[in-house]
Amino acid sequence: MDSPMFSKYSWLDFLFSVVGVCTYLFDVGSDIWVATEFYSRGDFFWFGVLIGLMVLSSVVVQMFSWFWFKYDRELEGFDEQTAKNILFGGCVKLSFLLHVLQLGFFCRHISAIWQGFNVWWRQEQGSGYAVYLTHDLSMLRLIETFCESAPQLTLMTHIMLHTNKARTVQCVSVVASTTSIAWMVVDYHRSLRSFLPDKAKQGWGSALVYFLWNLLLIAPRVAAVALFATILPSYLAAHFLLIWPVLVFWVWRQETDFMDSAGGEWLYRATVGLIWYFSWFNVAEGGTRRRSIIYHSFMATDGGILLVTWWFYRDQVLTQSYAPILLATLPLTYLMGVLFKTLYYYCFHPTLWMPPVMEARLEDELPDGQEMVFRSIAPQTGTPRFCNKRMASHATHFYSKEEARKPSKINGCEANTVV
């Protein structure tokens, strides 16, 4: 039986699913166009790099999708809910074949749209499973964005800076990658908010500030890496291979427990290390503010080194029109991103904190056996059958209880000390 708190499927959920598949197709179409242009012009190196990014991203996303499909089959009632699913259902062999053919992610989009259509338009049962699918898609889009869109945006920016010109196809690729990143940020934030008991009060203002601080932090990182690649392209891979294992080690040290198997967990840790190369998100409980400060200090230092290296080795003639602007703008943009992030946490970020007296009083008023939502954001016994524990895990880490403190007023804003 669907829970009204976690599983209410609305027309907005359906719209997000449709826009999500359109964004995905636009991104794939632009990738194919760019790859064709590179090949036809004889730019086989860039063609190979682009195809490599596309293949790597697709394989990683399909692996996550397949792991989750196998995990979900062990859930109580899964076969019953997926019997009407037009693309997956309970057919393991068909699902495996679709993932091998790199179609699993796309089929998940179509399945979510079909399930949502049946629930929203036909008023059929299965609202909980429709929401479950959209949450999985949100996380897969997050993975796909940082495995392909962010590196591809870096690549296109590097090529335009290196050649000192921008062709139409490159501009389209930049627009597609930027759109994909922007949509991922908004969609992921919306999925996280769905686990809040007062989600209706979290308006678009918080989503806008969340989007801005992510954009202002990701953009200078991408630009710094692209600029560094214009002067020392052969050292970019070395730079990534030096930093990525350190980030993966840090994820491992946080003892993440996101996947249901050891192999899946190491895939998750390796992917988080790749995501952290461009942007930060919390993957474990406790110490959120301290970890965030360490990460941003490290990335600011690394970005500064990349930018200064580019400044001293650049072609002064070709870059004289924009070099001073970039040198001043990129650090300032990153600083603005940190400030917007601080603003979000002080003014817009809800937490699961509750005064002990209030919590005790509400517990006394609840019927026996009913759990407080504040204490059961992750699925436990008695919670909705199709509460997506993967997204719930990320929501728990983002809306941390452990770090929350009693709110106070700062310039008229409700302040929390979580960062």
SENU-758542 format. One record per atom (N, C-alpha, C): x, y, z. Coordinates in steps of 0.05 Angstrom, whole numbers, padded with zeros to 5 digits, always signed. Layout:
<rs>
XYZ
...
</rs>
This chain:
<rs>
+00017-00024+00000
+00000+00000+00000
+00018+00025+00000
+00010+00044-00017
+00027+00068-00019
+00024+00086+00005
+00045+00098+00013
+00045+00117+00035
+00041+00145+00024
+00022+00161+00034
+00017+00187+00023
+00040+00206+00028
+00057+00200+00048
+00078+00219+00055
+00101+00216+00035
+00108+00191+00028
+00132+00186+00012
+00125+00181-00017
+00100+00173-00023
+00095+00160-00049
+00074+00175-00065
+00067+00199-00059
+00047+00213-00075
+00060+00223-00101
+00049+00213-00123
+00059+00220-00149
+00042+00241-00161
+00054+00263-00171
+00039+00286-00181
+00046+00291-00210
+00032+00310-00222
+00037+00317-00250
+00065+00328-00253
+00075+00341-00232
+00102+00352-00233
+00123+00330-00235
+00118+00308-00221
+00137+00285-00223
+00137+00274-00252
+00113+00273-00263
+00111+00263-00291
+00125+00282-00310
+00122+00308-00306
+00135+00328-00323
+00165+00326-00320
+00176+00323-00296
+00205+00320-00292
+00215+00295-00307
+00199+00273-00307
+00208+00249-00320
+00209+00253-00350
+00190+00267-00362
+00189+00272-00390
+00212+00291-00398
+00216+00312-00383
+00238+00331-00389
+00264+00317-00386
+00266+00299-00366
+00291+00285-00362
+00299+00268-00386
+00280+00253-00397
+00287+00237-00421
+00293+00254-00445
+00279+00277-00447
+00285+00296-00469
+00313+00307-00467
+00321+00314-00442
+00348+00324-00437
+00369+00303-00443
+00363+00279-00436
+00381+00256-00441
+00385+00252-00471
+00363+00252-00486
+00364+00248-00515
+00379+00271-00529
+00374+00296-00519
+00388+00319-00530
+00418+00317-00525
+00426+00308-00502
+00454+00305-00495
+00467+00283-00513
+00453+00260-00516
+00464+00239-00532
+00466+00248-00562
+00445+00261-00571
+00445+00271-00599
+00468+00290-00604
+00473+00308-00586
+00495+00327-00589
+00522+00313-00588
+00524+00292-00571
+00549+00276-00571
+00555+00263-00597
+00534+00251-00609
+00538+00238-00635
+00545+00258-00656
+00532+00281-00656
+00538+00302-00675
+00567+00311-00673
+00576+00317-00649
+00604+00326-00644
+00624+00304-00653
+00618+00279-00646
+00636+00257-00654
+00638+00254-00684
+00615+00257-00697
+00615+00256-00727
+00631+00278-00739
+00628+00302-00728
+00644+00325-00738
+00674+00321-00735
+00682+00311-00712
+00710+00306-00707
+00721+00286-00727
+00706+00265-00731
+00715+00244-00749
+00716+00253-00778
+00696+00268-00787
+00696+00278-00814
+00718+00298-00820
+00727+00313-00800
+00748+00333-00802
+00776+00321-00798
+00777+00296-00791
+00803+00283-00787
+00815+00287-00759
+00799+00298-00741
+00808+00302-00713
+00804+00276-00698
+00820+00256-00704
+00816+00229-00693
+00823+00228-00663
+00841+00245-00654
+00848+00244-00626
+00824+00254-00609
+00812+00277-00617
+00789+00287-00602
+00765+00268-00605
+00763+00256-00629
+00742+00236-00633
+00745+00213-00614
+00769+00203-00610
+00774+00181-00592
+00769+00188-00563
+00777+00212-00555
+00773+00221-00527
+00743+00223-00522
+00728+00235-00541
+00699+00238-00537
+00685+00211-00535
+00692+00193-00554
+00680+00166-00553
+00687+00152-00527
+00711+00155-00518
+00720+00143-00493
+00703+00152-00470
+00698+00179-00468
+00681+00190-00447
+00653+00179-00448
+00642+00178-00473
+00615+00168-00476
+00613+00138-00468
+00632+00122-00476
+00631+00094-00469
+00635+00089-00439
+00654+00103-00427
+00659+00101-00398
+00634+00108-00382
+00623+00131-00389
+00599+00140-00375
+00576+00120-00378
+00571+00111-00402
+00549+00092-00407
+00553+00066-00391
+00578+00055-00391
+00583+00030-00378
+00579+00034-00347
+00589+00056-00336
+00585+00060-00307
+00556+00062-00300
+00541+00078-00315
+00512+00081-00309
+00497+00055-00312
+00503+00040-00333
+00490+00014-00337
+00497-00005-00314
+00521-00004-00304
+00529-00022-00282
+00513-00015-00257
+00510+00011-00251
+00494+00019-00228
+00465+00010-00232
+00454+00015-00255
+00427+00007-00261
+00423-00023-00257
+00441-00039-00267
+00439-00068-00265
+00441-00077-00236
+00461-00066-00221
+00463-00073-00193
+00437-00067-00178
+00425-00044-00183
+00401-00036-00169
+00377-00054-00177
+00377-00061-00202
+00356-00080-00211
+00358-00106-00196
+00382-00117-00193
+00385-00142-00178
+00378-00139-00149
+00386-00116-00137
+00380-00111-00109
+00349-00110-00105
+00336-00096-00123
+00307-00091-00120
+00291-00117-00122
+00301-00136-00137
+00286-00161-00140
+00284-00176-00114
+00301-00169-00095
+00300-00182-00069
+00281-00168-00049
+00269-00145-00058
+00250-00131-00041
+00223-00145-00041
+00210-00144-00019
+00184-00156-00016
+00164-00141-00034
+00150-00156-00051
+00130-00144-00068
+00140-00132-00093
+00166-00135-00099
+00177-00122-00123
+00165-00133-00149
+00163-00160-00150
+00152-00172-00175
+00123-00165-00179
+00108-00162-00157
+00080-00154-00159
+00077-00126-00171
+00094-00108-00162
+00092-00080-00171
+00102-00076-00199
+00121-00093-00208
+00133-00089-00234
+00121-00107-00255
+00100-00121-00249
+00088-00139-00268
+00077-00125-00293
+00068-00099-00289
+00057-00084-00312
+00078-00066-00325
+00103-00068-00315
+00123-00050-00326
+00130-00060-00354
+00128-00043-00374
+00130-00052-00402
+00158-00061-00410
+00179-00051-00396
+00206-00056-00406
+00222-00075-00388
+00216-00074-00362
+00232-00091-00344
+00215-00114-00333
+00195-00108-00317
+00179-00129-00305
+00196-00147-00289
+00190-00173-00290
+00207-00192-00275
+00225-00208-00293
+00229-00199-00318
+00246-00214-00337
+00275-00206-00334
+00290-00223-00320
+00318-00217-00314
+00335-00218-00340
+00330-00237-00357
+00346-00240-00381
+00342-00216-00400
+00318-00206-00402
+00313-00183-00419
+00326-00158-00407
+00325-00155-00381
+00338-00132-00368
+00368-00133-00372
+00379-00157-00369
+00408-00160-00372
+00417-00153-00401
+00401-00163-00421
+00407-00157-00448
+00406-00127-00454
+00386-00114-00443
+00383-00085-00447
+00407-00070-00436
+00416-00079-00413
+00439-00065-00400
+00465-00071-00416
+00468-00095-00426
+00492-00101-00442
+00492-00084-00467
+00469-00080-00479
+00466-00063-00503
+00467-00033-00497
+00472-00026-00471
+00474+00002-00462
+00447+00016-00465
+00425+00002-00461
+00399+00014-00464
+00384+00014-00437
+00397+00004-00416
+00383+00002-00390
+00374+00029-00379
+00392+00049-00381
+00385+00076-00371
+00362+00088-00386
+00363+00086-00412
+00341+00097-00429
+00315+00082-00423
+00316+00056-00420
+00292+00041-00414
+00281+00048-00386
+00298+00054-00368
+00288+00064-00342
+00272+00089-00345
+00281+00107-00362
+00266+00132-00367
+00239+00126-00378
+00238+00108-00398
+00212+00102-00410
+00194+00087-00390
+00205+00070-00374
+00190+00055-00354
+00178+00075-00334
+00194+00094-00325
+00184+00114-00305
+00162+00130-00317
+00165+00138-00342
+00144+00154-00355
+00118+00138-00358
+00121+00112-00366
+00097+00095-00369
+00083+00090-00342
+00099+00084-00322
+00088+00080-00295
+00075+00105-00285
+00088+00128-00289
+00076+00153-00280
+00051+00160-00295
+00050+00154-00321
+00026+00159-00336
+00003+00142-00326
+00008+00117-00320
-00014+00100-00309
-00024+00110-00282
-00006+00120-00266
-00014+00129-00239
-00028+00156-00241
-00016+00175-00255
-00026+00203-00255
-00050+00206-00274
-00049+00194-00298
-00070+00199-00317
-00093+00178-00314
-00085+00153-00311
-00105+00131-00310
-00114+00126-00281
-00102+00139-00262
-00109+00137-00234
-00107+00107-00224
-00086+00093-00234
-00082+00066-00226
-00065+00065-00200
-00063+00042-00188
-00047+00038-00164
-00017+00037-00173
+00001+00041-00154
+00029+00039-00159
+00043+00066-00157
+00032+00085-00143
+00044+00111-00140
+00072+00109-00126
+00073+00091-00107
+00099+00088-00092
+00121+00078-00111
+00115+00059-00128
+00135+00049-00147
+00143+00070-00167
+00124+00087-00176
+00130+00108-00195
+00150+00128-00183
+00145+00135-00157
+00164+00153-00143
+00191+00139-00140
+00190+00114-00134
+00215+00098-00131
+00232+00099-00156
+00219+00096-00179
+00234+00098-00205
+00246+00125-00209
+00231+00146-00203
+00241+00173-00208
+00265+00179-00190
+00265+00169-00166
+00288+00173-00148
+00313+00159-00159
+00310+00134-00169
+00332+00121-00181
+00343+00136-00205
+00325+00146-00222
+00333+00161-00245
+00348+00186-00238
+00340+00199-00216
+00354+00223-00207
+00383+00217-00200
+00387+00195-00186
+00415+00188-00179
+00431+00179-00203
+00418+00165-00222
+00432+00157-00246
+00440+00181-00263
+00422+00201-00263
+00429+00225-00278
+00452+00240-00265
+00453+00239-00238
+00476+00251-00224
+00502+00237-00232
+00502+00211-00233
+00525+00196-00241
+00533+00201-00270
+00513+00201-00287
+00518+00205-00316
+00529+00233-00321
+00519+00253-00306
+00528+00280-00310
+00558+00283-00304
+00567+00272-00281
+00595+00276-00274
+00613+00256-00287
+00603+00235-00299
+00620+00216-00314
+00623+00225-00343
+00603+00240-00353
+00604+00248-00381
+00602+00278-00386
+00580+00290-00376
+00574+00318-00382
+00596+00337-00372
+00604+00333-00347
+00625+00351-00336
+00652+00347-00351
+00662+00322-00355
+00686+00319-00370
+00684+00329-00399
+00660+00324-00411
+00656+00333-00439
+00656+00364-00440
+00644+00377-00421
+00644+00406-00420
+00673+00416-00417
+00688+00403-00401
+00717+00410-00399
+00731+00406-00425
+00725+00384-00439
+00738+00378-00464
+00731+00399-00485
+00706+00406-00488
+00698+00426-00508
+00709+00454-00501
+00709+00460-00476
+00721+00486-00468
+00751+00487-00475
+00765+00465-00469
+00793+00463-00476
+00798+00466-00506
+00782+00452-00522
+00786+00453-00551
+00781+00482-00562
+00761+00495-00552
+00755+00522-00561
+00778+00542-00552
+00788+00538-00528
+00810+00555-00519
+00836+00548-00534
+00840+00523-00539
+00865+00514-00553
+00866+00524-00582
+00843+00522-00596
+00842+00531-00624
+00835+00561-00626
+00827+00573-00604
+00819+00601-00604
+00795+00607-00623
+00777+00587-00626
+00753+00591-00641
+00733+00571-00632
+00708+00576-00639
+00686+00559-00631
+00668+00553-00654
+00666+00528-00662
+00647+00521-00684
+00620+00516-00672
+00600+00516-00690
+00572+00513-00681
+00568+00487-00665
+00580+00465-00675
+00576+00440-00662
+00588+00439-00634
+00610+00454-00630
+00622+00455-00604
+00604+00471-00585
+00593+00493-00595
+00575+00509-00578
+00550+00493-00570
+00539+00477-00589
+00516+00460-00583
+00524+00440-00561
+00548+00428-00563
+00557+00409-00543
+00559+00422-00515
+00570+00447-00515
+00573+00461-00490
+00545+00467-00478
+00526+00475-00494
+00499+00480-00485
+00486+00455-00474
+00490+00433-00489
+00478+00407-00480
+00490+00398-00453
+00516+00400-00450
+00529+00392-00425
+00520+00410-00402
+00520+00436-00407
+00511+00455-00386
+00482+00450-00378
+00465+00445-00398
+00437+00439-00393
+00434+00414-00376
+00450+00394-00383
+00449+00369-00368
+00457+00373-00339
+00478+00388-00335
+00488+00393-00307
+00467+00409-00292
+00456+00430-00305
+00436+00447-00292
+00411+00430-00284
+00402+00414-00303
+00378+00398-00297
+00384+00377-00275
+00407+00366-00275
+00414+00347-00254
+00413+00360-00227
+00424+00384-00225
+00425+00397-00199
+00397+00402-00188
+00380+00412-00205
+00352+00418-00197
+00337+00393-00190
+00339+00373-00207
+00324+00348-00204
+00334+00333-00179
+00360+00332-00174
+00371+00318-00151
+00362+00332-00125
+00362+00359-00125
+00354+00373-00101
+00324+00368-00096
+00308+00367-00117
+00280+00362-00114
+00275+00333-00103
+00291+00314-00112
+00288+00287-00101
+00296+00285-00072
+00317+00300-00064
+00324+00300-00036
+00302+00312-00019
+00290+00334-00028
+00269+00348-00013
+00245+00330-00009
+00240+00311-00026
+00216+00294-00024
+00216+00278+00001
+00239+00275+00015
+00241+00259+00039
+00237+00277+00064
+00232+00302+00061
+00227+00320+00083
+00198+00318+00091
+00192+00317+00117
+00164+00317+00126
+00150+00343+00119
+00164+00366+00117
+00152+00392+00110
+00161+00401+00082
+00163+00382+00064
+00174+00388+00037
+00157+00409+00023
+00132+00411+00029
+00115+00431+00015
+00124+00460+00022
+00137+00463+00045
+00146+00490+00053
+00173+00497+00040
+00186+00478+00028
+00212+00484+00015
+00207+00493-00013
+00204+00519-00017
+00197+00530-00043
+00220+00530-00063
+00216+00543-00086
+00236+00544-00107
+00259+00562-00100
+00256+00579-00079
+00278+00596-00071
+00302+00580-00062
+00297+00559-00046
+00319+00542-00037
+00331+00527-00060
+00315+00518-00079
+00326+00504-00102
+00343+00523-00119
+00335+00548-00122
+00350+00568-00137
+00377+00573-00125
+00378+00577-00099
+00404+00581-00085
+00421+00556-00086
+00409+00533-00083
+00423+00508-00086
+00436+00505-00113
+00420+00512-00134
+00430+00511-00162
+00453+00531-00165
+00451+00555-00155
+00471+00576-00159
+00497+00568-00146
+00497+00558-00122
+00523+00552-00110
+00536+00528-00123
+00520+00509-00133
+00532+00487-00148
+00544+00497-00174
+00530+00514-00188
+00539+00525-00214
+00565+00542-00210
+00565+00558-00189
+00588+00576-00184
+00612+00561-00174
+00609+00537-00164
+00631+00521-00156
+00641+00503-00178
+00623+00492-00194
+00631+00474-00215
+00643+00488-00239
+00632+00512-00246
+00642+00526-00269
+00672+00534-00268
+00681+00546-00246
+00710+00553-00245
+00728+00528-00244
+00717+00506-00232
+00733+00481-00232
+00737+00471-00260
+00715+00470-00275
+00717+00461-00303
+00735+00479-00319
+00733+00505-00315
+00749+00524-00330
+00779+00521-00324
+00785+00518-00298
+00813+00515-00290
+00826+00490-00302
+00811+00468-00302
+00822+00443-00313
+00825+00447-00343
+00806+00460-00357
+00808+00464-00386
+00831+00482-00393
+00836+00503-00377
+00858+00521-00383
+00885+00507-00379
+00887+00491-00358
+00911+00476-00353
+00917+00457-00376
+00896+00445-00388
+00899+00426-00410
+00909+00440-00435
+00905+00466-00438
+00914+00480-00462
+00944+00483-00463
+00957+00482-00440
+00986+00487-00440
+01002+00461-00434
+00990+00443-00418
+01003+00418-00411
+00983+00395-00414
+00974+00389-00438
+00953+00369-00442
+00962+00341-00432
+00987+00335-00436
+00996+00308-00428
+00997+00304-00398
+00997+00326-00383
+00999+00325-00354
+00971+00324-00341
+00950+00328-00357
+00923+00329-00346
+00915+00301-00335
+00921+00280-00350
+00915+00253-00341
+00931+00247-00315
+00956+00256-00314
+00972+00251-00290
+00960+00266-00266
+00950+00290-00272
+00937+00306-00250
+00913+00291-00239
+00896+00281-00258
+00872+00266-00249
+00880+00241-00234
+00899+00226-00244
+00907+00201-00232
+00921+00204-00205
+00931+00228-00200
+00942+00234-00173
+00921+00241-00153
+00900+00255-00162
+00880+00265-00143
+00858+00244-00139
+00850+00231-00160
+00827+00212-00158
+00831+00190-00138
+00854+00176-00137
+00858+00156-00116
+00857+00167-00088
+00866+00191-00084
+00864+00204-00057
+00835+00208-00049
+00819+00217-00069
+00790+00221-00063
+00776+00195-00058
+00783+00174-00073
+00771+00148-00069
+00779+00137-00041
+00804+00141-00033
+00813+00133-00007
+00797+00147+00015
+00792+00173+00011
+00777+00188+00030
+00748+00178+00032
+00736+00170+00010
+00710+00158+00010
+00710+00132+00026
+00730+00116+00021
+00733+00090+00035
+00736+00095+00065
+00751+00115+00073
+00755+00121+00101
+00730+00129+00115
+00710+00139+00100
+00685+00147+00112
+00666+00123+00115
+00675+00100+00107
+00660+00075+00112
+00631+00077+00100
+00630+00083+00075
+00604+00085+00061
+00591+00058+00060
+00564+00058+00060
+00549+00033+00059
+00524+00038+00041
+00530+00046+00016
+00508+00054-00002
+00497+00030-00018
+00514+00012-00027
+00506-00010-00043
+00502-00035-00026
+00490-00056-00037
+00484-00080-00022
+00504-00102-00028
+00526-00097-00041
+00546-00117-00046
+00574-00103-00046
+00594-00119-00040
+00621-00107-00038
+00631-00095-00065
+00626-00110-00087
+00633-00100-00113
+00619-00074-00120
+00593-00074-00114
+00577-00049-00120
+00587-00026-00103
+00595-00031-00078
+00604-00010-00060
+00630+00003-00070
+00648-00014-00081
+00673-00003-00092
+00668+00012-00117
+00649+00004-00133
+00641+00019-00157
+00630+00047-00148
+00614+00047-00127
+00603+00072-00117
+00626+00090-00107
+00645+00079-00092
+00667+00095-00081
+00684+00107-00103
+00689+00091-00124
+00705+00101-00146
+00690+00123-00161
+00664+00120-00163
+00648+00140-00177
+00646+00166-00161
+00644+00163-00135
+00643+00187-00117
+00670+00202-00120
+00692+00187-00121
+00718+00200-00125
+00719+00217-00151
+00706+00206-00172
+00705+00221-00197
+00687+00246-00195
+00664+00243-00181
+00647+00266-00177
+00661+00287-00160
+00675+00279-00140
+00689+00299-00123
+00711+00313-00138
+00720+00302-00160
+00740+00317-00176
+00728+00343-00187
+00702+00344-00190
+00688+00368-00200
+00671+00381-00178
+00659+00366-00161
+00640+00378-00142
+00637+00360-00117
+00628+00373-00095
+00626+00359-00070
+00597+00352-00063
+00593+00328-00053
+00568+00322-00039
+00574+00302-00017
+00558+00303+00004
+00564+00288+00028
+00554+00259+00024
+00571+00240+00033
+00564+00211+00029
+00563+00196+00055
+00568+00209+00078
+00568+00196+00103
+00558+00214+00125
+00548+00203+00146
+00538+00219+00169
+00561+00230+00186
+00556+00252+00199
+00575+00264+00218
+00597+00280+00205
+00606+00301+00219
+00629+00316+00209
+00625+00330+00183
+00600+00337+00176
+00594+00349+00150
+00610+00375+00145
+00608+00393+00164
+00621+00419+00161
+00652+00416+00159
+00663+00399+00175
+00692+00395+00174
+00701+00384+00148
+00687+00363+00138
+00694+00351+00113
+00691+00371+00090
+00670+00387+00091
+00665+00407+00070
+00688+00428+00069
+00696+00437+00092
+00718+00456+00093
+00744+00445+00082
+00750+00420+00090
+00774+00407+00080
+00773+00404+00049
+00750+00395+00039
+00747+00391+00010
+00751+00418-00005
+00736+00438+00003
+00737+00464-00012
+00764+00477-00009
+00777+00474+00013
+00804+00485+00016
+00824+00470-00003
+00821+00444-00004
+00838+00428-00022
+00833+00435-00051
+00807+00437-00059
+00801+00443-00087
+00808+00472-00095
+00805+00490-00076
+00813+00518-00082
+00843+00520-00086
+00858+00505-00070
+00887+00505-00073
+00895+00492-00100
+00883+00469-00106
+00889+00455-00131
+00881+00472-00155
+00857+00484-00154
+00849+00502-00176
+00867+00526-00179
+00876+00537-00157
+00895+00559-00158
+00921+00551-00171
+00931+00527-00165
+00956+00518-00177
+00952+00514-00207
+00930+00503-00215
+00925+00499-00244
+00923+00526-00258
+00910+00545-00246
+00906+00571-00258
+00932+00587-00260
+00948+00586-00239
+00974+00600-00240
+00993+00587-00260
+00992+00560-00261
+01009+00546-00281
+01002+00555-00309
+00976+00556-00314
+00967+00565-00341
+00976+00594-00346
+00975+00611-00326
+00982+00639-00330
+01011+00642-00339
+01029+00627-00327
+01057+00630-00334
+01065+00616-00360
+01051+00595-00368
+01058+00580-00392
+01040+00586-00416
+01021+00604-00413
+01002+00609-00435
+01016+00624-00458
+01002+00624-00480
+01010+00640-00503
+01000+00669-00499
+01018+00687-00492
+01010+00713-00484
+00996+00729-00507
+01003+00723-00531
+00991+00737-00554
+00962+00729-00558
+00957+00702-00559
+00930+00692-00564
+00911+00697-00540
+00922+00698-00516
+00905+00699-00492
+00903+00727-00480
+00916+00747-00492
+00917+00773-00480
+00890+00786-00476
+00871+00779-00493
+00844+00792-00491
+00827+00782-00468
+00832+00757-00459
+00815+00746-00438
+00830+00735-00414
+00857+00733-00415
+00872+00721-00393
+00869+00736-00367
+00872+00763-00366
+00870+00777-00341
+00841+00775-00329
+00821+00774-00347
+00794+00771-00338
+00789+00744-00324
+00799+00723-00337
+00796+00697-00325
+00812+00694-00299
+00836+00705-00298
+00852+00703-00274
+00838+00716-00250
+00823+00737-00255
+00809+00751-00233
+00781+00739-00229
+00768+00730-00250
+00740+00721-00248
+00737+00693-00236
+00754+00675-00243
+00751+00647-00234
+00753+00644-00203
+00774+00655-00190
+00775+00654-00161
+00751+00668-00148
+00743+00691-00160
+00721+00705-00149
+00695+00689-00151
+00691+00675-00174
+00668+00659-00178
+00667+00636-00157
+00690+00623-00153
+00690+00602-00133
+00684+00612-00105
+00694+00635-00099
+00688+00647-00073
+00659+00653-00070
+00647+00664-00092
+00618+00669-00092
+00602+00643-00088
+00612+00621-00100
+00599+00596-00096
+00599+00587-00067
+00622+00590-00054
+00624+00583-00026
+00605+00600-00009
+00603+00626-00016
+00585+00644-00001
+00556+00637-00006
+00549+00630-00030
+00521+00621-00036
+00515+00595-00021
+00535+00578-00019
+00531+00553-00005
+00526+00558+00025
+00542+00577+00036
+00538+00584+00064
+00511+00597+00068
+00503+00614+00049
+00476+00627+00051
+00455+00606+00050
+00458+00586+00034
+00437+00564+00032
+00435+00550+00059
+00457+00543+00071
+00456+00528+00096
+00446+00545+00119
+00451+00571+00118
+00442+00588+00140
+00413+00597+00137
+00403+00599+00112
+00377+00611+00108
+00356+00592+00096
+00364+00572+00081
+00345+00556+00066
+00346+00526+00073
+00367+00517+00085
+00371+00488+00089
+00355+00478+00113
+00335+00461+00109
+00320+00450+00132
+00337+00427+00144
+00332+00421+00169
+00345+00398+00182
+00324+00381+00195
+00332+00358+00205
+00313+00341+00219
+00315+00344+00249
+00326+00368+00257
+00328+00373+00286
+00301+00378+00298
+00297+00369+00323
+00273+00374+00338
+00280+00376+00367
+00269+00396+00382
+00275+00398+00410
+00267+00373+00425
+00283+00363+00443
+00278+00338+00457
+00250+00337+00470
+00241+00360+00482
+00216+00360+00495
+00193+00356+00475
+00196+00370+00452
+00175+00368+00431
+00175+00340+00420
+00198+00328+00416
+00200+00301+00405
+00186+00281+00424
+00192+00284+00450
+00180+00266+00470
+00150+00269+00470
+00140+00294+00469
+00111+00299+00470
+00097+00287+00445
+00110+00290+00422
+00098+00279+00398
+00098+00249+00398
+00119+00237+00410
+00120+00208+00411
+00097+00197+00429
+00091+00212+00450
+00069+00204+00468
+00042+00205+00454
+00040+00225+00435
+00015+00228+00421
+00011+00209+00398
+00033+00197+00389
+00031+00179+00366
+00019+00152+00374
+00004+00139+00357
-00006+00112+00363
+00017+00093+00366
+00013+00071+00380
+00034+00051+00384
+00043+00040+00357
+00069+00038+00354
+00080+00026+00330
+00085+00046+00308
+00075+00070+00310
+00079+00090+00288
+00105+00105+00293
+00122+00107+00272
+00148+00119+00274
+00147+00149+00268
+00162+00164+00282
+00166+00192+00275
+00182+00195+00249
+00173+00211+00231
+00187+00215+00206
+00215+00227+00211
+00217+00243+00232
+00242+00256+00238
+00264+00235+00245
+00255+00212+00254
+00274+00192+00263
+00275+00168+00244
+00260+00169+00222
+00259+00146+00204
+00260+00154+00175
+00279+00173+00169
+00281+00181+00141
+00291+00158+00124
+00308+00141+00135
+00316+00117+00120
+00296+00095+00125
+00291+00078+00105
+00270+00057+00109
+00277+00037+00131
+00258+00033+00148
+00261+00013+00169
+00236-00004+00169
+00235-00023+00188
+00211-00039+00190
+00186-00022+00195
+00166-00026+00179
+00142-00010+00183
+00140+00014+00165
+00162+00022+00152
+00160+00044+00133
+00150+00035+00107
+00143+00053+00088
+00132+00046+00063
+00149+00025+00048
+00136+00006+00035
+00150-00016+00022
+00168-00005+00001
+00160+00015-00014
+00176+00025-00036
+00188+00052-00031
+00196+00057-00006
+00212+00080+00000
+00241+00074-00010
+00250+00091-00028
+00276+00086-00041
+00299+00090-00021
+00311+00069-00011
+00331+00072+00010
+00357+00084+00000
+00361+00083-00027
+00386+00095-00037
+00383+00126-00036
+00362+00137-00046
+00358+00166-00044
+00354+00174-00015
+00340+00157+00001
+00336+00163+00029
+00363+00165+00043
+00382+00149+00035
+00409+00150+00047
+00423+00176+00041
+00421+00185+00016
+00433+00211+00009
+00418+00234+00024
+00392+00232+00026
+00377+00253+00040
+00384+00254+00069
+00388+00231+00081
+00397+00230+00109
+00423+00244+00113
+00442+00240+00094
+00468+00253+00096
+00467+00283+00091
+00449+00290+00073
+00446+00319+00066
+00431+00334+00087
+00409+00324+00096
+00394+00336+00118
+00401+00323+00144
+00427+00327+00152
+00439+00312+00174
+00426+00320+00200
+00418+00299+00216
+00409+00303+00243
+00432+00306+00262
+00453+00291+00258
+00475+00290+00277
+00489+00316+00281
+00490+00333+00259
+00504+00358+00261
+00486+00381+00268
+00459+00376+00268
+00440+00398+00271
+00441+00410+00299
+00436+00435+00300
+00434+00449+00326
+00409+00466+00327
+00403+00477+00350
+00379+00493+00352
+00381+00518+00335
+00361+00524+00318
+00362+00546+00300
+00364+00573+00315
+00377+00592+00303
+00378+00619+00314
+00375+00639+00291
+00370+00664+00298
+00365+00685+00278
+00390+00699+00270
+00395+00700+00244
+00417+00716+00233
+00406+00732+00210
+00405+00758+00214
+00394+00776+00193
+00366+00767+00185
+00350+00758+00204
+00323+00751+00197
+00320+00723+00186
+00342+00708+00183
+00342+00681+00172
+00344+00660+00194
+00330+00637+00190
+00333+00615+00208
+00360+00602+00203
+00378+00602+00222
+00406+00593+00218
+00409+00565+00229
+00423+00548+00215
+00432+00522+00225
+00462+00521+00222
+00475+00505+00238
+00504+00505+00237
+00514+00483+00219
+00497+00469+00204
+00506+00449+00186
+00518+00463+00161
+00540+00453+00152
+00553+00464+00127
+00558+00441+00109
</rs>
